[in-house]
């Protein structure tokens, strides 16, 4: 992780409230204009107003910084990580509990269904499948995605 990325993530902690979840930060210094891409999600779905509000708060925080702004040379964007993203945090399932998911397991098998239970402390996920309830441990999940065509 770059020092800029770590600083961005720390700054985001100050502006993201309980309704938002940081999915990731990508810093690119190549090209004429270096970029900081911030990917966020929220329980009610992310919209353009959310992105604009968070972008303004982030810029205000940077401008009020002792010693001056750190991100003036960067093009900063806020967006959703997108529907086709890999789901890498158990909280993603809490935000989207009405959706169907596909889980590829480390064993090579797969499970598809709606999440009916989530234990963030134990890192367990219960999935309601056509065959019945399946309990998965997060460490056994190799990849998880939204089931787009099922």
GROMACS elastic network, one bead per residue, 0.5 to 0.9 nm:
[ bonds ]
;  ai    aj funct       b0    kb
    1     4     6  0.82759   500
    1     5     6  0.62740   500
    1     6     6  0.65999   500
    2     5     6  0.51137   500
    2     6     6  0.62929   500
    2     7     6  0.86276   500
    2    27     6  0.79694   500
    3     6     6  0.50957   500
    3     7     6  0.61290   500
    3     8     6  0.85857   500
    4     7     6  0.50515   500
    4     8     6  0.60863   500
    4     9     6  0.86056   500
    4    27     6  0.74869   500
    4    70     6  0.86922   500
    4    71     6  0.87625   500
    5     8     6  0.50759   500
    5     9     6  0.61904   500
    5    10     6  0.86288   500
    5    25     6  0.65577   500
    5    26     6  0.71096   500
    5    27     6  0.62422   500
    5    36     6  0.81517   500
    6     9     6  0.51649   500
    6    10     6  0.62450   500
    6    11     6  0.86635   500
    6    25     6  0.88884   500
    7    10     6  0.50883   500
    7    11     6  0.61462   500
    7    12     6  0.85675   500
    8    11     6  0.50547   500
    8    12     6  0.60741   500
    8    13     6  0.87547   500
    8    25     6  0.77301   500
    8    36     6  0.85238   500
    8    38     6  0.88192   500
    8    71     6  0.89769   500
    9    12     6  0.50521   500
    9    13     6  0.64874   500
    9    22     6  0.83684   500
    9    24     6  0.83859   500
    9    25     6  0.71926   500
    9    38     6  0.89917   500
   10    13     6  0.53025   500
   10    14     6  0.71981   500
   11    14     6  0.54766   500
   11    15     6  0.71546   500
   11    58     6  0.75277   500
   11    61     6  0.77733   500
   11    62     6  0.83020   500
   12    15     6  0.52785   500
   12    16     6  0.58999   500
   12    22     6  0.81186   500
   12    54     6  0.89502   500
   12    58     6  0.71016   500
   13    16     6  0.55321   500
   13    17     6  0.80049   500
   13    22     6  0.86875   500
   14    17     6  0.80191   500
   14    58     6  0.88751   500
   14    61     6  0.86714   500
   15    54     6  0.72527   500
   15    57     6  0.66637   500
   15    58     6  0.69550   500
   15    61     6  0.84093   500
   16    19     6  0.76371   500
   16    20     6  0.58346   500
   16    21     6  0.74080   500
   16    22     6  0.79400   500
   16    54     6  0.76998   500
   17    20     6  0.58149   500
   17    21     6  0.83055   500
   18    21     6  0.75926   500
   18    42     6  0.88587   500
   19    41     6  0.85657   500
   19    42     6  0.56600   500
   19    43     6  0.65012   500
   19    44     6  0.82936   500
   20    40     6  0.67248   500
   20    41     6  0.57535   500
   20    43     6  0.72902   500
   20    46     6  0.88120   500
   21    39     6  0.87929   500
   21    40     6  0.55989   500
   21    41     6  0.51795   500
   21    42     6  0.58725   500
   21    43     6  0.85338   500
   21    91     6  0.82435   500
   21    92     6  0.84292   500
   22    25     6  0.80576   500
   22    38     6  0.78633   500
   22    39     6  0.63375   500
   22    41     6  0.65650   500
   22    42     6  0.88117   500
   23    38     6  0.79411   500
   23    39     6  0.53016   500
   23    40     6  0.51057   500
   23    41     6  0.67149   500
   23    80     6  0.84185   500
   23    81     6  0.69794   500
   23    88     6  0.82816   500
   23    89     6  0.80756   500
   23    92     6  0.89544   500
   24    37     6  0.83162   500
   24    38     6  0.61759   500
   24    39     6  0.51685   500
   24    40     6  0.70332   500
   24    81     6  0.81088   500
   25    36     6  0.70103   500
   25    37     6  0.57122   500
   25    39     6  0.61454   500
   25    40     6  0.88824   500
   26    35     6  0.79542   500
   26    36     6  0.57720   500
   26    37     6  0.50806   500
   26    38     6  0.65947   500
   26    39     6  0.83051   500
   27    34     6  0.76038   500
   27    35     6  0.57754   500
   27    37     6  0.64253   500
   27    38     6  0.87712   500
   28    31     6  0.84598   500
   28    33     6  0.88459   500
   28    34     6  0.55375   500
   28    35     6  0.51672   500
   28    36     6  0.65050   500
   28    37     6  0.83653   500
   29    32     6  0.83964   500
   29    33     6  0.73107   500
   29    35     6  0.64380   500
   29    36     6  0.86925   500
   29    74     6  0.84188   500
   30    33     6  0.72883   500
   30    34     6  0.59461   500
   30    35     6  0.83016   500
   31    34     6  0.65053   500
   33    73     6  0.73419   500
   33    74     6  0.64254   500
   33    75     6  0.65826   500
   34    73     6  0.69267   500
   34    75     6  0.62019   500
   34    76     6  0.87908   500
   35    73     6  0.84798   500
   35    76     6  0.58093   500
   35    77     6  0.77829   500
   36    71     6  0.86216   500
   36    74     6  0.63999   500
   36    75     6  0.61650   500
   36    77     6  0.63577   500
   36    78     6  0.86328   500
   37    75     6  0.82457   500
   37    76     6  0.59694   500
   37    78     6  0.61138   500
   37    79     6  0.76697   500
   38    76     6  0.76092   500
   38    77     6  0.60156   500
   38    79     6  0.63468   500
   38    80     6  0.82843   500
   38    81     6  0.86199   500
   39    77     6  0.84791   500
   39    78     6  0.59840   500
   39    79     6  0.51267   500
   39    80     6  0.52394   500
   39    81     6  0.51498   500
   39    82     6  0.87813   500
   40    46     6  0.78139   500
   40    51     6  0.84937   500
   40    78     6  0.72436   500
   40    79     6  0.62240   500
   40    80     6  0.52654   500
   40    81     6  0.64992   500
   41    44     6  0.86555   500
   41    45     6  0.67312   500
   41    46     6  0.59037   500
   41    79     6  0.82428   500
   41    80     6  0.57977   500
   41    81     6  0.72475   500
   41    92     6  0.82627   500
   41    95     6  0.82991   500
   42    45     6  0.53149   500
   42    46     6  0.58282   500
   42    80     6  0.89235   500
   42    92     6  0.88095   500
   42    95     6  0.65967   500
   43    46     6  0.80235   500
   43    92     6  0.86120   500
   43    94     6  0.77340   500
   43    96     6  0.68325   500
   44    95     6  0.75075   500
   44    96     6  0.86378   500
   45    80     6  0.87579   500
   45    95     6  0.83255   500
   45    96     6  0.86943   500
   46    49     6  0.82968   500
   46    50     6  0.62614   500
   46    51     6  0.74689   500
   46    79     6  0.79792   500
   46    80     6  0.64196   500
   47    50     6  0.53648   500
   47    51     6  0.65670   500
   47    52     6  0.88543   500
   47    79     6  0.85128   500
   47    80     6  0.82726   500
   48    51     6  0.51165   500
   48    52     6  0.61373   500
   48    53     6  0.85583   500
   48    79     6  0.81413   500
   49    52     6  0.50652   500
   49    53     6  0.60082   500
   49    54     6  0.85196   500
   50    53     6  0.51948   500
   50    54     6  0.61471   500
   50    55     6  0.84762   500
   50    78     6  0.89227   500
   50    79     6  0.89704   500
   51    54     6  0.52575   500
   51    55     6  0.59972   500
   51    56     6  0.86117   500
   51    77     6  0.82621   500
   51    78     6  0.53696   500
   51    79     6  0.61325   500
   51    80     6  0.83809   500
   52    55     6  0.50460   500
   52    56     6  0.61608   500
   52    57     6  0.86266   500
   52    78     6  0.76152   500
   53    56     6  0.52502   500
   53    57     6  0.62677   500
   53    58     6  0.86411   500
   54    57     6  0.50570   500
   54    58     6  0.60439   500
   54    59     6  0.85918   500
   54    78     6  0.74849   500
   55    58     6  0.50967   500
   55    59     6  0.61880   500
   55    60     6  0.85886   500
   55    76     6  0.77751   500
   55    77     6  0.71917   500
   55    78     6  0.63734   500
   56    59     6  0.51621   500
   56    60     6  0.60847   500
   56    61     6  0.85526   500
   57    60     6  0.51087   500
   57    61     6  0.61201   500
   57    62     6  0.86058   500
   58    61     6  0.51641   500
   58    62     6  0.62561   500
   58    63     6  0.87114   500
   59    62     6  0.50319   500
   59    63     6  0.60881   500
   59    64     6  0.86235   500
   59    69     6  0.86056   500
   59    71     6  0.83019   500
   59    72     6  0.89928   500
   59    76     6  0.88355   500
   60    63     6  0.50971   500
   60    64     6  0.61645   500
   60    65     6  0.86721   500
   61    64     6  0.53452   500
   61    65     6  0.64029   500
   61    69     6  0.85706   500
   62    65     6  0.53124   500
   62    66     6  0.89682   500
   62    68     6  0.75271   500
   62    70     6  0.65403   500
   62    71     6  0.70314   500
   62    72     6  0.85936   500
   63    66     6  0.85692   500
   63    68     6  0.63125   500
   63    70     6  0.82106   500
   63    71     6  0.88340   500
   63    72     6  0.87565   500
   64    67     6  0.87903   500
   64    68     6  0.70431   500
   64    69     6  0.72760   500
   65    68     6  0.54013   500
   65    69     6  0.59822   500
   65    70     6  0.82033   500
   66    69     6  0.79868   500
   67    70     6  0.86276   500
   69    72     6  0.61703   500
   70    73     6  0.78720   500
   70    74     6  0.88049   500
   71    74     6  0.53144   500
   71    75     6  0.81060   500
   71    76     6  0.80041   500
   72    75     6  0.79182   500
   79    82     6  0.82667   500
   80    83     6  0.83833   500
   81    84     6  0.82421   500
   81    85     6  0.63592   500
   82    85     6  0.56971   500
   83    86     6  0.86309   500
   83   145     6  0.83910   500
   83   146     6  0.69406   500
   83   148     6  0.84670   500
   84    87     6  0.89629   500
   84   145     6  0.68730   500
   84   146     6  0.67864   500
   84   147     6  0.89819   500
   84   148     6  0.81320   500
   85    88     6  0.88049   500
   85   144     6  0.87886   500
   85   145     6  0.65680   500
   85   146     6  0.79336   500
   86   143     6  0.66634   500
   86   144     6  0.57106   500
   86   145     6  0.50784   500
   86   146     6  0.79892   500
   87    90     6  0.77146   500
   87    92     6  0.63460   500
   87    93     6  0.80366   500
   87   143     6  0.73409   500
   87   144     6  0.52580   500
   87   145     6  0.55556   500
   87   146     6  0.79002   500
   88    91     6  0.87134   500
   88    92     6  0.74881   500
   88   143     6  0.78042   500
   88   144     6  0.72577   500
   88   145     6  0.89018   500
   89    92     6  0.55370   500
   89    93     6  0.78707   500
   90    93     6  0.57704   500
   90    94     6  0.72031   500
   90   118     6  0.77685   500
   90   119     6  0.86583   500
   90   120     6  0.67989   500
   90   123     6  0.72573   500
   90   124     6  0.85259   500
   90   125     6  0.80247   500
   90   138     6  0.75978   500
   91    95     6  0.64253   500
   91    96     6  0.87581   500
   91   118     6  0.85616   500
   91   120     6  0.75730   500
   92    95     6  0.52402   500
   92    96     6  0.63382   500
   92    97     6  0.84686   500
   93    96     6  0.50687   500
   93    97     6  0.55004   500
   93    98     6  0.88388   500
   93    99     6  0.84251   500
   93   101     6  0.86799   500
   93   115     6  0.68757   500
   93   118     6  0.77894   500
   93   125     6  0.87093   500
   94    97     6  0.54039   500
   94   115     6  0.83557   500
   94   117     6  0.88214   500
   94   118     6  0.72643   500
   95    98     6  0.85721   500
   96    99     6  0.56872   500
   96   100     6  0.86754   500
   96   115     6  0.87764   500
   97   100     6  0.79548   500
   97   114     6  0.69566   500
   97   115     6  0.59292   500
   97   116     6  0.74330   500
   97   117     6  0.89520   500
   98   114     6  0.70021   500
   98   115     6  0.79024   500
   99   113     6  0.83510   500
   99   114     6  0.61122   500
   99   115     6  0.78923   500
   99   146     6  0.71280   500
   99   147     6  0.77916   500
  100   112     6  0.71095   500
  100   113     6  0.50900   500
  100   115     6  0.73768   500
  100   145     6  0.88290   500
  100   146     6  0.61265   500
  100   147     6  0.53752   500
  100   148     6  0.79419   500
  100   150     6  0.81684   500
  101   111     6  0.82233   500
  101   112     6  0.56344   500
  101   113     6  0.54793   500
  101   114     6  0.60966   500
  101   115     6  0.75857   500
  101   127     6  0.87179   500
  101   144     6  0.68828   500
  101   145     6  0.56575   500
  101   148     6  0.82276   500
  102   110     6  0.71201   500
  102   111     6  0.58980   500
  102   113     6  0.67418   500
  102   114     6  0.88942   500
  102   143     6  0.81802   500
  102   144     6  0.56536   500
  102   145     6  0.53981   500
  102   146     6  0.61219   500
  102   147     6  0.54125   500
  103   109     6  0.85545   500
  103   110     6  0.54559   500
  103   111     6  0.50780   500
  103   112     6  0.61346   500
  103   113     6  0.86327   500
  103   141     6  0.64694   500
  103   142     6  0.74954   500
  103   143     6  0.58447   500
  103   145     6  0.67165   500
  103   146     6  0.88840   500
  104   107     6  0.83470   500
  104   108     6  0.67378   500
  104   109     6  0.62355   500
  104   111     6  0.66548   500
  104   112     6  0.87856   500
  104   140     6  0.88222   500
  104   141     6  0.60732   500
  104   142     6  0.55199   500
  104   143     6  0.50409   500
  104   144     6  0.62448   500
  104   145     6  0.87502   500
  105   108     6  0.54369   500
  105   109     6  0.55138   500
  105   110     6  0.56814   500
  105   111     6  0.77950   500
  105   136     6  0.89862   500
  105   139     6  0.89988   500
  105   140     6  0.56934   500
  105   143     6  0.68141   500
  105   144     6  0.86300   500
  106   109     6  0.74890   500
  106   139     6  0.84230   500
  106   140     6  0.54990   500
  106   141     6  0.59058   500
  106   142     6  0.50532   500
  106   143     6  0.84044   500
  107   110     6  0.85416   500
  107   140     6  0.76734   500
  107   141     6  0.87736   500
  107   142     6  0.85994   500
  108   142     6  0.86605   500
  111   127     6  0.80203   500
  111   129     6  0.74582   500
  111   134     6  0.81959   500
  112   127     6  0.76176   500
  112   128     6  0.81462   500
  112   129     6  0.61302   500
  112   130     6  0.83970   500
  112   147     6  0.75889   500
  113   127     6  0.57510   500
  113   128     6  0.53620   500
  113   130     6  0.74155   500
  113   147     6  0.82267   500
  114   126     6  0.84534   500
  114   127     6  0.54893   500
  114   128     6  0.52966   500
  114   129     6  0.69341   500
  115   118     6  0.73273   500
  115   125     6  0.68488   500
  115   126     6  0.57221   500
  115   128     6  0.61530   500
  115   129     6  0.89306   500
  116   125     6  0.78186   500
  116   126     6  0.55047   500
  116   127     6  0.55721   500
  116   128     6  0.60329   500
  116   133     6  0.83981   500
  117   124     6  0.80857   500
  117   125     6  0.57706   500
  117   127     6  0.70192   500
  117   128     6  0.88397   500
  117   135     6  0.86886   500
  118   122     6  0.88207   500
  118   123     6  0.75242   500
  118   124     6  0.59347   500
  118   126     6  0.62262   500
  118   127     6  0.89571   500
  119   122     6  0.54975   500
  119   123     6  0.55478   500
  119   124     6  0.51555   500
  119   125     6  0.64549   500
  119   126     6  0.85971   500
  120   124     6  0.68252   500
  120   125     6  0.84532   500
  121   124     6  0.80275   500
  122   137     6  0.81116   500
  122   138     6  0.87123   500
  123   136     6  0.86387   500
  123   137     6  0.60747   500
  123   138     6  0.53606   500
  123   139     6  0.78706   500
  124   135     6  0.68919   500
  124   136     6  0.56458   500
  124   138     6  0.56994   500
  124   139     6  0.87902   500
  125   134     6  0.82826   500
  125   135     6  0.57824   500
  125   136     6  0.51235   500
  125   137     6  0.63140   500
  125   138     6  0.69016   500
  126   133     6  0.66621   500
  126   134     6  0.56383   500
  126   136     6  0.61679   500
  126   137     6  0.87947   500
  127   132     6  0.82419   500
  127   133     6  0.56935   500
  127   134     6  0.51436   500
  127   135     6  0.62749   500
  127   136     6  0.75994   500
  128   131     6  0.79961   500
  128   132     6  0.57604   500
  128   134     6  0.64110   500
  128   135     6  0.88740   500
  129   132     6  0.50459   500
  129   133     6  0.59780   500
  129   134     6  0.70431   500
  130   133     6  0.83594   500
  131   134     6  0.85297   500
  136   139     6  0.84462   500
  136   140     6  0.68930   500
  136   141     6  0.74985   500
  137   140     6  0.54176   500
  137   141     6  0.70446   500
  138   141     6  0.53669   500
  138   142     6  0.85933   500
  139   142     6  0.76845   500
  141   144     6  0.70085   500
  145   148     6  0.85391   500
  147   150     6  0.62148   500
